[in-house]
Amino acid sequence: MKRLGRVLFIFFALLILYGVTANAKVVKMNLNCIYGPTSIHTLGAMHFAKLVKKYSHGTVIITVYPGGSLGFKGPELLRVVRDGQVPMSDILMGVVSGSEHVFGVSSLPRLVKSYKEAWKLYQEFKPLYKKAALKWNQKFLYAAPWPPSGLVTKKEIKDAKDLKGIKIRTYDRNGAEFLRLLGANAVSMPWGEVYSALRTNLINGVLTSAESTKNGKFWEVLKYFTAINYAYPLNMVTINLDYWNALDKTQKEAILRAARETEKYQWAYSEKINSEDLKIIKEHGMIVEHPNEKFSKEMDKAAMHLIEAFLKKCTPEEKSIIEKFINR
């Protein structure tokens, strides 16, 4: 009955999309985005929607809803798209790794340490991401990285002992365990509460990118950005398969073309914006530092603990790919 209800929901939603006549040509779909309108991934989704409209000659209209304004923001997103509650969504892959283990790969700490390595890892795993999305009644369209996460703190961090006892907001379980192993106290909280928590000393730092540091104006409450290249976490955009299958061949081709171009654009833009953001936060008085050899080794040791735990739940294919990057 639950499956029947879902099918009927999507059937009637598609009737609305196409209109009541069988000859209607224009399809309208919503794309849920979890970050604000100026976020790199929301801007990417808007770029994608614009290209889809262009390449479909106006027969596919995608409306982007930023900031989780449709009411869906986190670990539930795979289920939400699967059930057709939203036709499409931008999804931070690490956040849904509890539902599909392979989606946690890009948030593994210090597995890759450059955009070039992150791109190679993505290409290796892309077929597996597509396969995993299909299990959740979705077609994987594209994915792109956040700029690399760094440690943004009130005090200078030279090695693990400087992290002992300080409270740092992180965005997933890997980040929380990584910080715990280094001696910090990891804190989970909604992004919208982070600035006020920093101002009131509820937390003392954030594990995040230079992009989010800039957007959050963290130079007003924090002093140091340590570029630890923690991870290059991916956001993906998927579409419900029932919606996808209802499109004609030309519309599908338009969406796939737009997805390919958006992916290429977003990877280049992420790298470009990271360099620019580091300059901007410096101009506002933040001190940007890079970890010394001692701290790098301490972080790699903590990271390996997490990677080894992740490998225990991997398929043989997933394990062989990850081991290539460990042994590079």
N, C-alpha and C positions, 0 to 999 in steps of 0.2 A: 504493500500500500504506500509506503514511504517513497519508493522508487516511482510508482505511478503518479503520485502527487507532484514529484519533481518534474517528471516529463510533461504533465499537464501545465504546470506553471511556465515552463519554458515554451511550450507550444503556443500558449496564449500570449506570452511576451513577444514571440516572433510574429504573431498575427498583428500585434500593435506596431512592431518595427516595420513590417512590410505594408501595413494598411490592410483593409478588408478585401481588396481585390488582388487576384492572383498575378496581375500584370504590373503591380507596383514595383518600381525599380530602386528607389532610394531606401537605404538601410541606415538607421540611426542607432548608435550604441554609446553607452556610458563607459568611461575608463576611470576606475577608482585609483587615486594616487594618495599615498599616505603622508607625503611631506608637503610643505607649503608651496605657494605658487612660484617662488624664486629658487626653489631647490633644483639642483642639477638634474635629478631624475624626473621631476615634474616638468621642467623645461624640455627634457628629452621626450616625454610623452606628448607634449604639445607639438613638438617638431614632428613626431611620428604621425599624429592626427592630421596635421597640415599636409604631409606628404600623401597620406592615404586618400584624402579628399582630392588632391591633385591627380594622382595616378588612377583613381577610380572614376575620374571625370564627374565628381560630385555625387556618385551613387552610394558611397559609404561615408557617413558623417559621424565622427567620433567626438564626443564631448568629454573633456578632461575635468574631473572633479578633484581639486587638490585638498591637502590637509585632512584627509580622512572624512571629508564632509558628507559622504554617503553613509557613514557610520561604521565603516570597517577599516581596521588599522593594523592588525597584528597577526598572531599565530593562526587565527581563524580563516585567513585569506584563501588558502587552498580549498577549503571546504566551501567557502562563499562563492568562489568562481565555479567550482564543480557543480554546485546546486543551482547555478544560474541566478543567484541573488544579485550579482553584477555580471555583465557579459565579459568584462575585461578588468584586469587590475595590474598595477605596478606592485611588486612584492619583494621585500628584502629577503633574500633567500635563506640567510641564516636563521631568521625568525621562524620560518616554517620547517626547519630541519627536524623538529620533534615529530612532525608528520611524515616527512620523507628525508631519510638520513643523508642522501647524497647532496641535498641542497645546502648542507653545512660546510662543504668543502672550501668555498671561497672565504669563509670567516675563520679558517684555521690559522692560528697565529704564526707569523714568520715562516710559513711554508714557501711563499714567494716574497721577493724583496724589491721588485721593480715592476713597472708596467709591462715590460717585455716578457718577464716571467709569468705575470698574471695572465697575459693574453694567451701564452702557450698552455697554461693550466686550463684555461677556459676552453680552448679548442679541443683539448684532450677529453674534457668532461661534457662538452656540449651534446654529443649523442645520448649520453646517459641522462642529462637534464631533460632532453626531449622525451625520452622513454618514461621518465618519472612523471612528467606532466601528463602524459597520456593516461597513466594509472589514475589520475585525478580528473579525468574527463576534460582535459585541457590541451590546447596546442601551444607549445612554447614558441614565442615570436622572436624575442631578442633579450639580451642581457648586457649590462654595462656596469663598470665599477664606480664605487665611491673613491674619491682621492684617499690615499693611505691614512689609516688612523694613527694618531700620535697621542702622547700624554700631555694634556693641558693642565697645568698646575699652578698653585700659588707660590710654591717654593721650588728651587732648583732640584732636579733629580739627576744625580750622578751615578748612582748604583742602587741595587735593591734595598739596601738599608735605609735609603732616603724615602722609600715608599712605606716603610713599616708604620702601620696604624692609621695612615691617612685614608680618607673616604673618597672614593672615585666612582663616578657614575659610568656605567658601561651599558652596552646595547644588546648583549646576548650572553648565554651561559658560558661560552668559550672565554669571552672577555672577563667575566666574573671569576672563573677558575684561574685564568692566567694571572690576574692581579692578586688573587689570594695566595697563589704559589710564590709570588714575589714579596708578599708580606703586607699588601694593602687590603683595605676593607672595601669590597665591591658593593655598590649601591645600585638598585634598579629603580627607576622612576620615569614617568612620562617626560618627553623632551620639553614640553611646555613649562615644566616646573623646574628645569635645571638652573636657569639664570637666577631665580629667586633663592634657590637652595644654595647656590654659590655665594650670593650676597649675604645670606644669613649664617654662613659657615655650617650649614647642614651637611654639605659635602665640600671637599677641598680641591676637587679636580674632575676632569672628564676625559674619558678615552674616546677621541673623536678626530675628525679630519680638520685640516686647515680651513676647508670650505665651511664646515659647520661652526668653527671657531669665529670666522669672519661674520657669518650670518647672525650668530648669537651675540656679537660684539663682546666677546669674552675678555677682551683687553681691559674692559672696565672693572673686571673682578678677578682676573687671573694674570699671571706675569710670564710664565714660561710655556713654550711649545717644544717638546722633545720629539723629534721626528724619528720614531722607533720603527717605522714601516711595519706596524703590527699586522695589518692585513689589507687586502684590496677587496672588500666585500661587494658582492654583486647584487644588483636589483634586476629582476626579470619582469617582463610583461607577457602575460598569457591571455588566451581567449577561450571561453567555454566552447567545447567541441560541438554542442548542439547549435550554437550560434554560427560557428565556423562552417559547419556542414550545410547550413541553410544559405550560405553565400554562393553566388555563381562563380564559374571559373575565372572570369575577368576580375571580379572583386577580390578573390583570393590572391590572384597574382599581384594585384595592386598592393594589398596588405603585406605580402611577403617582400615585395620590392622596397616598400617603405620601411619595413623592419630591418632589412639588410643595411640600408643606407643610414638609418637611425643608429644602429649598433656601431657602425664605423665612425659616425659623427660623434657619438657619445664617448667612445673610448678616447678619441683624440681630444675632445673637449675636457674630459676629466683630467688628463695629464696637463693640459694647458692651464686649466683653472687652478690646479694645485700649485703650480709655480707662481701664478699671479697672486693667489691667496696668501702664500708664505710672505711675499713682498708686502702685501697690504697689512697683515697683522704686525709685521716688523715696523711699518710706518706708524702704526698706532701704539708703539712702545713695547710690544711683546719681544721677548728674547727667544730666538729660535736656535735650538741646539741639536746636536746629533750625539747618540750614545757612544761612549768610549768602549774599548775592547772588553773591559771587565763587565760592564753592564750588558753588552751584546751577548756575551757568553751566558750570563745569568738568565737573560730573556730566552735564549735558544734552549736552555735546559728546561725551563718552565714550558716552553712551547712544545718540546718533544714529548713531555708528559701528556699533553692534551692530544697531540697527533697520534701517539701510540694508543690512547684510549679510543680515539675515533676509528683507527684501523681495525680494532677488534669487532666493530659492527659493519665493516665494509664487505662488499662482495669481492671475490678474487680479482675481478676486472678493475674495480675502484682501487683496491689495494696496490695493484701493480703500477697504476698511474701515479699514485701518491708517492710510492717508494722511489720512482724515478726522480721526483723532485727533491726528496730527502737526500738522495745520493748524488745529486748533480755536482 
